[in-house]
């Protein structure tokens, strides 16, 4: 395990980013930093262990460089040491990812989340180089395996090689293959973090110690309760709550996950708002399906609360 001091375990929320209309802003939408600060504060107050600005859910690739940096600054200022801020530093090349890691360090982030090279199917050697250069910045690193989007699969033996870097502390595992956790554990000592909401139960049963999550933007307290139950070995209690949410959690692994989570936020009285291109509104069919899953989740959570009371 790395000697880096920061613990990247717990429920760290990949934060959705609110926009408001402004005809002079890119695509007519400007980042609403005040709403973003309020959202980060709410997540921490609901028990989440940290926030992750500039992930895919935060629409980092649609932001200007100035916006992308300010989002991290707002998160750091708002959280104020009450939890961790793990900044997304994804980029096509290591020089870009390292640049964002350097700014994250300068702006007070506690760690970084890093995909392998984006927009290019990098070789094994290029992937290792990518993380080596980010590691030189010195912040704790959570590497991120998302082979669906990047076309680069951080298979267990490659994870073991990358884990030799001194600041690599964790992996966000989003492949959906829960069998990988044991193989990773057999090859190296690295924290495995659930990366897809709808495999949380299975991965934590096998030993995952964190959750870098999407739907806690909508259900933070319930998500923390599931996590705490799993960590404490209270699997039956976790399952009783998880079963109400897993249908909507599945949207976290679908193409429309950003829009779906923002719709979910609106349905629980939060502000979701629009997305920047290339993401547009959900189709009528998808919107209806998300809302149906959310209604069942909300009803299930309410019933669970009454039973628990």
C-alpha positions, 0 to 999 in steps of 0.5 A: 500500500502507498504511504500516502496519508489520505484515506480515499475510502467511504462514500465519495460522491461524483458530484453533478454540476448545476448550470443556469441559463446565460446566453453568453456562456458556452451553449447558453449555460453557465456553471452555477457555483452557488448552487454547486457549493450548496449541493456539496455542503448538503452531501457532507451534512447528510453523512457522505465522506467526500465529493468528487468534482470534475468526474464524468457526472460533473461534465468535466469534458464540457467545461472551459479550463477556467470553469474546471479549475473553479469547480475544484476550488469551490468544492475545497472551500465548501467542504472545508476539511469536513470530508475529502475532495477527490478531483477528476484529472482525466485527460487525453495525455499525461501532460494534460492529466498531470496539469490538472493534478498540479492545479488540484494540489495547488487548490487544496484537493485531498486526492485525484481520480484518474482515468487512463488516457481518454480518446485513445486506446493506449497500450499497457506501457502508455497507461503505466507512463500516464499514471507515473507522470500523475504520481509525480505530483504527489497527491494520493491517486485513485485510478479509474477503470472504465473500459466501456468509455475509455476502451482501455481495461485496467485488468488485475495484473495491470492494476498490480503494476500501477499499484507499485507507484508510491501515491496510488492508493485505490482503484475505482472499479467500473468494469461491472465484473465483481470477480475482479476484486479477489484477483486484484487483492491476490496480486497487490495491496490496493483499496478497491472502490465500487465504481458502479452503483448497481454492484455496490452490494456485491463488491462490498460483500467481497471486500470493497472499502469505498464507493465513488458514487453517482446516486448519492446525489439523490439519496445521500443519507440512504447511500451512507446507511447502505455503505455503513451496514455493509462495512459493518457486516450487517448484510441483511439490513443493507439488502433491505434498503438496497433492494429499493434503490438498485433499479434506479442505481442501474442508471448509473451504468447507462449512457444517460446517467448524468441526465437520469441523476439530475432528473432524480435530484429534481424528484427529491426536491433538489436542483438538477437542471440541464446538461451541456452538449453533447448531453441533451434532455432524456428521450420521452421513453427514458424520462418515463423509465427514470421517473418510474424507477425513482418513484419506486425508489422514493416509495421504498425508502419511505416505507423503509423509514417507517419500518425502521422507526 
